[in-house]
Amino acid sequence: IPLFRTSRCVCIKISDQPVNLKSLEKLEVIPASQSCPQVEIIATMKKNGEKRCLNTKSKAVKNILKSISKER
Amino acid sequence: IPLFRTSRCVCIKISDQPVNLKSLEKLEVIPASQSCPQVEIIATMKKNGEKRCLNTKSKAVKNILKSISKER
């Protein structure tokens, strides 16, 4: 029996590149849970379908979330 | 050639049931685009994997987005 639960986070590397809402095909938000202690935000880019883990603490992400809740 | 582009939104019916972050497995946000004029938010429930389209204008959704950007 393992003493420590293995982390099952989706994101290994977090991108700090700026992203903007218009360049995103979709955004997946996975709340913190028993399997991963932190919120994860995965952006799928329109251009090439590339998935990128975003820094939940970054200003860009905060702005994206804000603009989503503002848009109609 | 069709005169009007057919709407390709993911959500047909929007749920107004309250949801809370802890009951969600994940949240998908699809920004407005040429194929669908409004932002769509699809929640996957932890309990049964059920997918539910959320009302982007609802207070519950605004609160969820807010709590995500606040959490660590």
Backbone of each chain as nested JSON, in Angstrom:
{
  "chains": [
    {"id": "A", "residues": [
      {"number": 1, "name": "ILE", "atoms": {"N": [0.85, -1.197, 0.0], "CA": [0.0, 0.0, 0.0], "C": [0.881, 1.241, 0.0]}},
      {"number": 2, "name": "PRO", "atoms": {"N": [0.732, 2.075, -1.017], "CA": [1.589, 3.267, -1.057], "C": [1.2, 4.248, 0.044]}},
      {"number": 3, "name": "LEU", "atoms": {"N": [2.193, 4.842, 0.623], "CA": [1.926, 5.808, 1.693], "C": [1.384, 7.104, 1.129]}},
      {"number": 4, "name": "PHE", "atoms": {"N": [1.867, 7.453, -0.042], "CA": [1.414, 8.693, -0.641], "C": [0.674, 8.389, -1.93]}},
      {"number": 5, "name": "ARG", "atoms": {"N": [-0.439, 9.01, -2.078], "CA": [-1.192, 8.873, -3.314], "C": [-0.372, 9.48, -4.451]}},
      {"number": 6, "name": "THR", "atoms": {"N": [-0.264, 8.762, -5.551], "CA": [0.426, 9.321, -6.694], "C": [-0.435, 10.434, -7.291]}},
      {"number": 7, "name": "SER", "atoms": {"N": [0.232, 11.484, -7.69], "CA": [-0.515, 12.595, -8.265], "C": [-0.993, 12.214, -9.667]}},
      {"number": 8, "name": "ARG", "atoms": {"N": [-2.239, 12.53, -9.962], "CA": [-2.774, 12.225, -11.28], "C": [-3.235, 13.51, -11.958]}},
      {"number": 9, "name": "CYS", "atoms": {"N": [-2.383, 14.493, -11.906], "CA": [-2.707, 15.738, -12.57], "C": [-2.563, 15.532, -14.074]}},
      {"number": 10, "name": "VAL", "atoms": {"N": [-3.282, 16.296, -14.831], "CA": [-3.207, 16.202, -16.283], "C": [-1.982, 16.965, -16.783]}},
      {"number": 11, "name": "CYS", "atoms": {"N": [-1.737, 18.107, -16.169], "CA": [-0.673, 18.989, -16.651], "C": [0.67, 18.636, -16.035]}},
      {"number": 12, "name": "ILE", "atoms": {"N": [1.656, 18.536, -16.894], "CA": [3.011, 18.296, -16.405], "C": [3.758, 19.619, -16.455]}},
      {"number": 13, "name": "LYS", "atoms": {"N": [3.625, 20.258, -17.599], "CA": [4.312, 21.529, -17.792], "C": [3.263, 22.609, -17.972]}},
      {"number": 14, "name": "ILE", "atoms": {"N": [3.519, 23.745, -17.353], "CA": [2.556, 24.836, -17.459], "C": [3.129, 25.927, -18.337]}},
      {"number": 15, "name": "SER", "atoms": {"N": [2.32, 26.337, -19.319], "CA": [2.783, 27.359, -20.245], "C": [2.532, 28.741, -19.671]}},
      {"number": 16, "name": "ASP", "atoms": {"N": [3.51, 29.597, -19.811], "CA": [3.298, 30.97, -19.357], "C": [3.141, 31.917, -20.542]}},
      {"number": 17, "name": "GLN", "atoms": {"N": [3.058, 31.35, -21.736], "CA": [2.815, 32.17, -22.921], "C": [1.443, 32.808, -22.828]}},
      {"number": 18, "name": "PRO", "atoms": {"N": [1.353, 34.042, -23.249], "CA": [0.032, 34.669, -23.199], "C": [-0.92, 34.008, -24.192]}},
      {"number": 19, "name": "VAL", "atoms": {"N": [-2.17, 33.9, -23.815], "CA": [-3.186, 33.368, -24.716], "C": [-4.346, 34.347, -24.727]}},
      {"number": 20, "name": "ASN", "atoms": {"N": [-5.031, 34.409, -25.853], "CA": [-6.246, 35.204, -25.804], "C": [-7.433, 34.388, -26.26]}},
      {"number": 21, "name": "LEU", "atoms": {"N": [-8.564, 34.752, -25.746], "CA": [-9.806, 34.024, -25.934], "C": [-10.063, 33.684, -27.392]}},
      {"number": 22, "name": "LYS", "atoms": {"N": [-9.769, 34.603, -28.282], "CA": [-10.082, 34.406, -29.696], "C": [-9.255, 33.291, -30.339]}},
      {"number": 23, "name": "SER", "atoms": {"N": [-8.099, 33.022, -29.77], "CA": [-7.252, 31.992, -30.355], "C": [-7.575, 30.602, -29.804]}},
      {"number": 24, "name": "LEU", "atoms": {"N": [-8.533, 30.538, -28.902], "CA": [-8.85, 29.263, -28.267], "C": [-10.026, 28.564, -28.922]}},
      {"number": 25, "name": "GLU", "atoms": {"N": [-9.88, 27.278, -29.102], "CA": [-11.015, 26.493, -29.561], "C": [-11.864, 26.13, -28.364]}},
      {"number": 26, "name": "LYS", "atoms": {"N": [-11.195, 25.706, -27.318], "CA": [-11.921, 25.498, -26.069], "C": [-10.983, 25.534, -24.885]}},
      {"number": 27, "name": "LEU", "atoms": {"N": [-11.593, 25.613, -23.737], "CA": [-10.853, 25.713, -22.499], "C": [-11.442, 24.663, -21.572]}},
      {"number": 28, "name": "GLU", "atoms": {"N": [-10.598, 23.803, -21.011], "CA": [-11.114, 22.827, -20.063], "C": [-10.611, 23.181, -18.675]}},
      {"number": 29, "name": "VAL", "atoms": {"N": [-11.514, 23.171, -17.747], "CA": [-11.134, 23.478, -16.384], "C": [-11.401, 22.239, -15.539]}},
      {"number": 30, "name": "ILE", "atoms": {"N": [-10.373, 21.757, -14.878], "CA": [-10.543, 20.597, -14.014], "C": [-10.316, 21.048, -12.577]}},
      {"number": 31, "name": "PRO", "atoms": {"N": [-11.371, 21.035, -11.783], "CA": [-11.227, 21.516, -10.407], "C": [-10.259, 20.636, -9.609]}},
      {"number": 32, "name": "ALA", "atoms": {"N": [-9.71, 21.191, -8.567], "CA": [-8.857, 20.424, -7.66], "C": [-9.668, 19.248, -7.13]}},
      {"number": 33, "name": "SER", "atoms": {"N": [-9.008, 18.124, -6.91], "CA": [-9.72, 16.94, -6.438], "C": [-8.753, 16.066, -5.658]}},
      {"number": 34, "name": "GLN", "atoms": {"N": [-9.207, 14.901, -5.27], "CA": [-8.321, 13.976, -4.562], "C": [-7.18, 13.525, -5.457]}},
      {"number": 35, "name": "SER", "atoms": {"N": [-7.431, 13.457, -6.752], "CA": [-6.376, 12.965, -7.627], "C": [-5.375, 14.039, -8.034]}},
      {"number": 36, "name": "CYS", "atoms": {"N": [-5.764, 15.291, -7.929], "CA": [-4.819, 16.367, -8.254], "C": [-5.133, 17.572, -7.378]}},
      {"number": 37, "name": "PRO", "atoms": {"N": [-4.141, 18.032, -6.646], "CA": [-4.43, 19.055, -5.635], "C": [-4.703, 20.452, -6.184]}},
      {"number": 38, "name": "GLN", "atoms": {"N": [-4.375, 20.71, -7.442], "CA": [-4.654, 22.06, -7.934], "C": [-5.592, 22.094, -9.144]}},
      {"number": 39, "name": "VAL", "atoms": {"N": [-6.251, 23.214, -9.288], "CA": [-7.085, 23.432, -10.473], "C": [-6.199, 23.353, -11.7]}},
      {"number": 40, "name": "GLU", "atoms": {"N": [-6.682, 22.718, -12.753], "CA": [-5.923, 22.699, -13.993], "C": [-6.757, 23.324, -15.102]}},
      {"number": 41, "name": "ILE", "atoms": {"N": [-6.101, 24.093, -15.936], "CA": [-6.786, 24.725, -17.057], "C": [-6.049, 24.351, -18.329]}},
      {"number": 42, "name": "ILE", "atoms": {"N": [-6.755, 23.662, -19.206], "CA": [-6.143, 23.197, -20.449], "C": [-6.801, 23.916, -21.624]}},
      {"number": 43, "name": "ALA", "atoms": {"N": [-6.0, 24.62, -22.369], "CA": [-6.497, 25.352, -23.527], "C": [-6.223, 24.548, -24.785]}},
      {"number": 44, "name": "THR", "atoms": {"N": [-7.205, 24.453, -25.657], "CA": [-6.99, 23.861, -26.982], "C": [-6.949, 25.0, -27.986]}},
      {"number": 45, "name": "MET", "atoms": {"N": [-5.854, 25.084, -28.714], "CA": [-5.667, 26.179, -29.65], "C": [-6.419, 25.922, -30.948]}},
      {"number": 46, "name": "LYS", "atoms": {"N": [-7.01, 26.979, -31.505], "CA": [-7.772, 26.872, -32.75], "C": [-6.866, 26.452, -33.904]}},
      {"number": 47, "name": "LYS", "atoms": {"N": [-5.721, 27.107, -33.962], "CA": [-4.836, 26.972, -35.115], "C": [-4.473, 25.519, -35.422]}},
      {"number": 48, "name": "ASN", "atoms": {"N": [-3.962, 24.845, -34.406], "CA": [-3.408, 23.52, -34.657], "C": [-3.945, 22.446, -33.709]}},
      {"number": 49, "name": "GLY", "atoms": {"N": [-4.928, 22.821, -32.889], "CA": [-5.488, 21.844, -31.962], "C": [-4.559, 21.507, -30.801]}},
      {"number": 50, "name": "GLU", "atoms": {"N": [-3.449, 22.21, -30.727], "CA": [-2.481, 21.995, -29.655], "C": [-3.125, 22.243, -28.286]}},
      {"number": 51, "name": "LYS", "atoms": {"N": [-2.806, 21.382, -27.333], "CA": [-3.309, 21.589, -25.981], "C": [-2.207, 22.183, -25.123]}},
      {"number": 52, "name": "ARG", "atoms": {"N": [-2.592, 23.12, -24.304], "CA": [-1.598, 23.831, -23.515], "C": [-2.144, 24.035, -22.111]}},
      {"number": 53, "name": "CYS", "atoms": {"N": [-1.355, 23.688, -21.126], "CA": [-1.796, 23.916, -19.75], "C": [-1.469, 25.349, -19.367]}},
      {"number": 54, "name": "LEU", "atoms": {"N": [-2.456, 26.027, -18.848], "CA": [-2.254, 27.432, -18.509], "C": [-2.007, 27.614, -17.026]}},
      {"number": 55, "name": "ASN", "atoms": {"N": [-1.332, 28.677, -16.751], "CA": [-1.07, 29.043, -15.367], "C": [-2.323, 29.711, -14.798]}},
      {"number": 56, "name": "THR", "atoms": {"N": [-2.962, 29.0, -13.887], "CA": [-4.23, 29.505, -13.34], "C": [-4.061, 30.823, -12.605]}},
      {"number": 57, "name": "LYS", "atoms": {"N": [-2.83, 31.091, -12.195], "CA": [-2.61, 32.332, -11.454], "C": [-2.266, 33.513, -12.359]}},
      {"number": 58, "name": "SER", "atoms": {"N": [-2.06, 33.22, -13.654], "CA": [-1.614, 34.307, -14.528], "C": [-2.736, 35.299, -14.8]}},
      {"number": 59, "name": "LYS", "atoms": {"N": [-2.318, 36.484, -15.114], "CA": [-3.263, 37.55, -15.401], "C": [-4.076, 37.209, -16.657]}},
      {"number": 60, "name": "ALA", "atoms": {"N": [-3.419, 36.619, -17.664], "CA": [-4.099, 36.261, -18.911], "C": [-5.29, 35.339, -18.628]}},
      {"number": 61, "name": "VAL", "atoms": {"N": [-5.076, 34.354, -17.776], "CA": [-6.139, 33.406, -17.466], "C": [-7.272, 34.081, -16.699]}},
      {"number": 62, "name": "LYS", "atoms": {"N": [-6.899, 34.895, -15.762], "CA": [-7.927, 35.637, -15.008], "C": [-8.767, 36.481, -15.965]}},
      {"number": 63, "name": "ASN", "atoms": {"N": [-8.089, 37.107, -16.921], "CA": [-8.818, 37.937, -17.883], "C": [-9.734, 37.104, -18.776]}},
      {"number": 64, "name": "ILE", "atoms": {"N": [-9.259, 35.946, -19.172], "CA": [-10.086, 35.077, -20.003], "C": [-11.348, 34.667, -19.237]}},
      {"number": 65, "name": "LEU", "atoms": {"N": [-11.164, 34.237, -18.015], "CA": [-12.319, 33.82, -17.214], "C": [-13.28, 34.98, -17.007]}},
      {"number": 66, "name": "LYS", "atoms": {"N": [-12.696, 36.14, -16.825], "CA": [-13.542, 37.308, -16.622], "C": [-14.332, 37.604, -17.906]}},
      {"number": 67, "name": "SER", "atoms": {"N": [-13.655, 37.547, -19.042], "CA": [-14.358, 37.904, -20.273], "C": [-15.431, 36.875, -20.619]}},
      {"number": 68, "name": "ILE", "atoms": {"N": [-15.22, 35.631, -20.24], "CA": [-16.252, 34.617, -20.475], "C": [-17.504, 34.941, -19.676]}},
      {"number": 69, "name": "SER", "atoms": {"N": [-17.321, 35.288, -18.423], "CA": [-18.518, 35.545, -17.628], "C": [-19.169, 36.878, -18.005]}},
      {"number": 70, "name": "LYS", "atoms": {"N": [-18.436, 37.704, -18.712], "CA": [-19.052, 38.953, -19.152], "C": [-19.81, 38.774, -20.461]}},
      {"number": 71, "name": "GLU", "atoms": {"N": [-19.192, 38.076, -21.404], "CA": [-19.844, 37.861, -22.71], "C": [-21.226, 37.279, -22.525]}},
      {"number": 72, "name": "ARG", "atoms": {"N": [-22.21, 37.904, -23.031], "CA": [-23.598, 37.489, -22.96], "C": [-23.801, 36.289, -22.039]}}
    ]},
    {"id": "B", "residues": [
      {"number": 1, "name": "ILE", "atoms": {"N": [-25.99, 27.004, -52.346], "CA": [-25.259, 27.714, -51.287], "C": [-26.273, 28.249, -50.265]}},
      {"number": 2, "name": "PRO", "atoms": {"N": [-26.144, 27.815, -49.056], "CA": [-27.132, 28.291, -48.07], "C": [-26.912, 29.776, -47.762]}},
      {"number": 3, "name": "LEU", "atoms": {"N": [-27.991, 30.47, -47.604], "CA": [-27.886, 31.894, -47.296], "C": [-27.463, 32.116, -45.856]}},
      {"number": 4, "name": "PHE", "atoms": {"N": [-27.93, 31.221, -44.988], "CA": [-27.571, 31.389, -43.592], "C": [-26.75, 30.199, -43.128]}},
      {"number": 5, "name": "ARG", "atoms": {"N": [-25.734, 30.487, -42.447], "CA": [-24.896, 29.445, -41.885], "C": [-25.723, 28.699, -40.821]}},
      {"number": 6, "name": "THR", "atoms": {"N": [-25.716, 27.397, -40.867], "CA": [-26.432, 26.659, -39.833], "C": [-25.655, 26.769, -38.524]}},
      {"number": 7, "name": "SER", "atoms": {"N": [-26.378, 26.917, -37.461], "CA": [-25.709, 27.046, -36.174], "C": [-25.148, 25.697, -35.75]}},
      {"number": 8, "name": "ARG", "atoms": {"N": [-23.915, 25.719, -35.259], "CA": [-23.286, 24.483, -34.826], "C": [-22.91, 24.589, -33.365]}},
      {"number": 9, "name": "CYS", "atoms": {"N": [-23.848, 25.043, -32.597], "CA": [-23.593, 25.124, -31.166], "C": [-23.638, 23.712, -30.586]}},
      {"number": 10, "name": "VAL", "atoms": {"N": [-22.95, 23.521, -29.497], "CA": [-22.947, 22.22, -28.839], "C": [-24.201, 22.071, -27.984]}},
      {"number": 11, "name": "CYS", "atoms": {"N": [-24.58, 23.147, -27.341], "CA": [-25.69, 23.079, -26.386], "C": [-27.031, 23.3, -27.07]}},
      {"number": 12, "name": "ILE", "atoms": {"N": [-27.96, 22.414, -26.778], "CA": [-29.305, 22.585, -27.298], "C": [-30.172, 23.142, -26.172]}},
      {"number": 13, "name": "LYS", "atoms": {"N": [-30.03, 22.497, -25.019], "CA": [-30.827, 22.909, -23.872], "C": [-29.867, 23.406, -22.803]}},
      {"number": 14, "name": "ILE", "atoms": {"N": [-30.245, 24.482, -22.163], "CA": [-29.369, 25.02, -21.125], "C": [-30.0, 24.757, -19.766]}},
      {"number": 15, "name": "SER", "atoms": {"N": [-29.186, 24.193, -18.877], "CA": [-29.7, 23.866, -17.548], "C": [-29.61, 25.084, -16.638]}},
      {"number": 16, "name": "ASP", "atoms": {"N": [-30.665, 25.304, -15.882], "CA": [-30.577, 26.392, -14.92], "C": [-30.436, 25.861, -13.496]}},
      {"number": 17, "name": "GLN", "atoms": {"N": [-30.235, 24.565, -13.386], "CA": [-30.03, 23.974, -12.061], "C": [-28.726, 24.498, -11.483]}},
      {"number": 18, "name": "PRO", "atoms": {"N": [-28.732, 24.756, -10.194], "CA": [-27.471, 25.228, -9.611], "C": [-26.413, 24.125, -9.631]}},
      {"number": 19, "name": "VAL", "atoms": {"N": [-25.18, 24.514, -9.847], "CA": [-24.072, 23.556, -9.808], "C": [-23.009, 24.135, -8.891]}},
      {"number": 20, "name": "ASN", "atoms": {"N": [-22.27, 23.276, -8.25], "CA": [-21.144, 23.825, -7.515], "C": [-19.856, 23.137, -7.935]}},
      {"number": 21, "name": "LEU", "atoms": {"N": [-18.794, 23.876, -7.796], "CA": [-17.477, 23.455, -8.265], "C": [-17.11, 22.049, -7.801]}},
      {"number": 22, "name": "LYS", "atoms": {"N": [-17.44, 21.713, -6.564], "CA": [-17.045, 20.416, -6.002], "C": [-17.728, 19.245, -6.691]}},
      {"number": 23, "name": "SER", "atoms": {"N": [-18.888, 19.496, -7.281], "CA": [-19.614, 18.393, -7.919], "C": [-19.186, 18.199, -9.377]}},
      {"number": 24, "name": "LEU", "atoms": {"N": [-18.273, 19.038, -9.829], "CA": [-17.862, 18.971, -11.232], "C": [-16.595, 18.163, -11.432]}},
      {"number": 25, "name": "GLU", "atoms": {"N": [-16.616, 17.353, -12.457], "CA": [-15.396, 16.657, -12.84], "C": [-14.57, 17.585, -13.723]}},
      {"number": 26, "name": "LYS", "atoms": {"N": [-15.266, 18.229, -14.65], "CA": [-14.599, 19.256, -15.437], "C": [-15.596, 20.21, -16.062]}},
      {"number": 27, "name": "LEU", "atoms": {"N": [-15.052, 21.281, -16.537], "CA": [-15.855, 22.336, -17.117], "C": [-15.223, 22.65, -18.467]}},
      {"number": 28, "name": "GLU", "atoms": {"N": [-16.015, 22.629, -19.524], "CA": [-15.47, 22.999, -20.828], "C": [-16.069, 24.325, -21.256]}},
      {"number": 29, "name": "VAL", "atoms": {"N": [-15.228, 25.2, -21.684], "CA": [-15.69, 26.504, -22.131], "C": [-15.363, 26.625, -23.608]}},
      {"number": 30, "name": "ILE", "atoms": {"N": [-16.374, 26.862, -24.416], "CA": [-16.159, 27.043, -25.848], "C": [-16.502, 28.484, -26.198]}},
      {"number": 31, "name": "PRO", "atoms": {"N": [-15.485, 29.25, -26.553], "CA": [-15.735, 30.669, -26.849], "C": [-16.67, 30.823, -28.055]}},
      {"number": 32, "name": "ALA", "atoms": {"N": [-17.326, 31.952, -28.147], "CA": [-18.144, 32.272, -29.311], "C": [-17.264, 32.225, -30.553]}},
      {"number": 33, "name": "SER", "atoms": {"N": [-17.831, 31.795, -31.66], "CA": [-17.05, 31.677, -32.888], "C": [-17.989, 31.808, -34.072]}},
      {"number": 34, "name": "GLN", "atoms": {"N": [-17.438, 31.605, -35.255], "CA": [-18.28, 31.67, -36.447], "C": [-19.32, 30.569, -36.44]}},
      {"number": 35, "name": "SER", "atoms": {"N": [-18.996, 29.427, -35.845], "CA": [-19.958, 28.337, -35.887], "C": [-21.02, 28.424, -34.797]}},
      {"number": 36, "name": "CYS", "atoms": {"N": [-20.756, 29.181, -33.757], "CA": [-21.775, 29.351, -32.72], "C": [-21.613, 30.734, -32.095]}},
      {"number": 37, "name": "PRO", "atoms": {"N": [-22.684, 31.506, -32.111], "CA": [-22.537, 32.919, -31.737], "C": [-22.353, 33.183, -30.24]}},
      {"number": 38, "name": "GLN", "atoms": {"N": [-22.633, 32.187, -29.402], "CA": [-22.456, 32.478, -27.974], "C": [-21.456, 31.542, -27.291]}},
      {"number": 39, "name": "VAL", "atoms": {"N": [-20.899, 32.019, -26.215], "CA": [-20.021, 31.192, -25.396], "C": [-20.833, 30.011, -24.879]}},
      {"number": 40, "name": "GLU", "atoms": {"N": [-20.243, 28.844, -24.848], "CA": [-20.936, 27.695, -24.274], "C": [-20.093, 27.131, -23.139]}},
      {"number": 41, "name": "ILE", "atoms": {"N": [-20.79, 26.741, -22.089], "CA": [-20.09, 26.149, -20.945], "C": [-20.719, 24.8, -20.655]}},
      {"number": 42, "name": "ILE", "atoms": {"N": [-19.928, 23.766, -20.775], "CA": [-20.431, 22.413, -20.558], "C": [-19.777, 21.821, -19.32]}},
      {"number": 43, "name": "ALA", "atoms": {"N": [-20.603, 21.453, -18.371], "CA": [-20.099, 20.87, -17.127], "C": [-20.239, 19.363, -17.184]}},
      {"number": 44, "name": "THR", "atoms": {"N": [-19.204, 18.641, -16.782], "CA": [-19.309, 17.194, -16.629], "C": [-19.409, 16.899, -15.139]}},
      {"number": 45, "name": "MET", "atoms": {"N": [-20.471, 16.211, -14.757], "CA": [-20.713, 15.942, -13.35], "C": [-19.873, 14.761, -12.862]}},
      {"number": 46, "name": "LYS", "atoms": {"N": [-19.357, 14.882, -11.647], "CA": [-18.536, 13.825, -11.058], "C": [-19.336, 12.535, -10.875]}},
      {"number": 47, "name": "LYS", "atoms": {"N": [-20.521, 12.705, -10.338], "CA": [-21.342, 11.567, -9.913], "C": [-21.554, 10.545, -11.03]}},
      {"number": 48, "name": "ASN", "atoms": {"N": [-22.045, 11.015, -12.162], "CA": [-22.465, 10.089, -13.205], "C": [-21.885, 10.42, -14.591]}},
      {"number": 49, "name": "GLY", "atoms": {"N": [-20.981, 11.379, -14.626], "CA": [-20.392, 11.753, -15.911], "C": [-21.338, 12.509, -16.826]}},
      {"number": 50, "name": "GLU", "atoms": {"N": [-22.503, 12.819, -16.315], "CA": [-23.501, 13.552, -17.101], "C": [-22.946, 14.907, -17.544]}},
      {"number": 51, "name": "LYS", "atoms": {"N": [-23.254, 15.282, -18.785], "CA": [-22.828, 16.587, -19.273], "C": [-24.021, 17.526, -19.253]}},
      {"number": 52, "name": "ARG", "atoms": {"N": [-23.759, 18.733, -18.852], "CA": [-24.84, 19.679, -18.707], "C": [-24.386, 21.038, -19.208]}},
      {"number": 53, "name": "CYS", "atoms": {"N": [-25.18, 21.634, -20.041], "CA": [-24.847, 22.971, -20.517], "C": [-25.314, 23.986, -19.487]}},
      {"number": 54, "name": "LEU", "atoms": {"N": [-24.422, 24.867, -19.132], "CA": [-24.769, 25.845, -18.103], "C": [-25.11, 27.193, -18.719]}},
      {"number": 55, "name": "ASN", "atoms": {"N": [-25.902, 27.903, -17.988], "CA": [-26.268, 29.252, -18.386], "C": [-25.11, 30.196, -18.048]}},
      {"number": 56, "name": "THR", "atoms": {"N": [-24.461, 30.69, -19.082], "CA": [-23.272, 31.524, -18.857], "C": [-23.594, 32.809, -18.108]}},
      {"number": 57, "name": "LYS", "atoms": {"N": [-24.889, 33.196, -18.145], "CA": [-25.246, 34.424, -17.461], "C": [-25.66, 34.205, -16.014]}},
      {"number": 58, "name": "SER", "atoms": {"N": [-25.756, 32.928, -15.62], "CA": [-26.254, 32.667, -14.266], "C": [-25.22, 33.041, -13.208]}},
      {"number": 59, "name": "LYS", "atoms": {"N": [-25.723, 33.31, -12.053], "CA": [-24.868, 33.683, -10.933], "C": [-23.948, 32.506, -10.556]}},
      {"number": 60, "name": "ALA", "atoms": {"N": [-24.501, 31.307, -10.599], "CA": [-23.731, 30.109, -10.232], "C": [-22.476, 29.995, -11.099]}},
      {"number": 61, "name": "VAL", "atoms": {"N": [-22.646, 30.223, -12.398], "CA": [-21.515, 30.104, -13.312], "C": [-20.491, 31.207, -13.049]}},
      {"number": 62, "name": "LYS", "atoms": {"N": [-20.975, 32.392, -12.851], "CA": [-20.059, 33.5, -12.543], "C": [-19.245, 33.179, -11.283]}},
      {"number": 63, "name": "ASN", "atoms": {"N": [-19.946, 32.598, -10.302], "CA": [-19.251, 32.258, -9.063], "C": [-18.215, 31.153, -9.271]}},
      {"number": 64, "name": "ILE", "atoms": {"N": [-18.553, 30.19, -10.094], "CA": [-17.604, 29.11, -10.369], "C": [-16.36, 29.675, -11.04]}},
      {"number": 65, "name": "LEU", "atoms": {"N": [-16.554, 30.503, -12.05], "CA": [-15.412, 31.08, -12.757], "C": [-14.568, 31.93, -11.811]}},
      {"number": 66, "name": "LYS", "atoms": {"N": [-15.277, 32.619, -10.929], "CA": [-14.559, 33.454, -9.975], "C": [-13.727, 32.579, -9.033]}},
      {"number": 67, "name": "SER", "atoms": {"N": [-14.328, 31.509, -8.549], "CA": [-13.603, 30.689, -7.58], "C": [-12.426, 29.976, -8.234]}},
      {"number": 68, "name": "ILE", "atoms": {"N": [-12.548, 29.66, -9.52], "CA": [-11.423, 29.039, -10.214], "C": [-10.242, 29.993, -10.278]}},
      {"number": 69, "name": "SER", "atoms": {"N": [-10.526, 31.235, -10.609], "CA": [-9.398, 32.163, -10.733], "C": [-8.85, 32.563, -9.366]}},
      {"number": 70, "name": "LYS", "atoms": {"N": [-9.641, 32.318, -8.328], "CA": [-9.118, 32.636, -7.0], "C": [-8.276, 31.494, -6.439]}},
      {"number": 71, "name": "GLU", "atoms": {"N": [-8.765, 30.251, -6.595], "CA": [-8.054, 29.092, -6.054], "C": [-6.603, 29.084, -6.5]}},
      {"number": 72, "name": "ARG", "atoms": {"N": [-5.704, 29.021, -5.604], "CA": [-4.267, 29.006, -5.834], "C": [-3.882, 29.423, -7.242]}}
    ]}
  ]
}
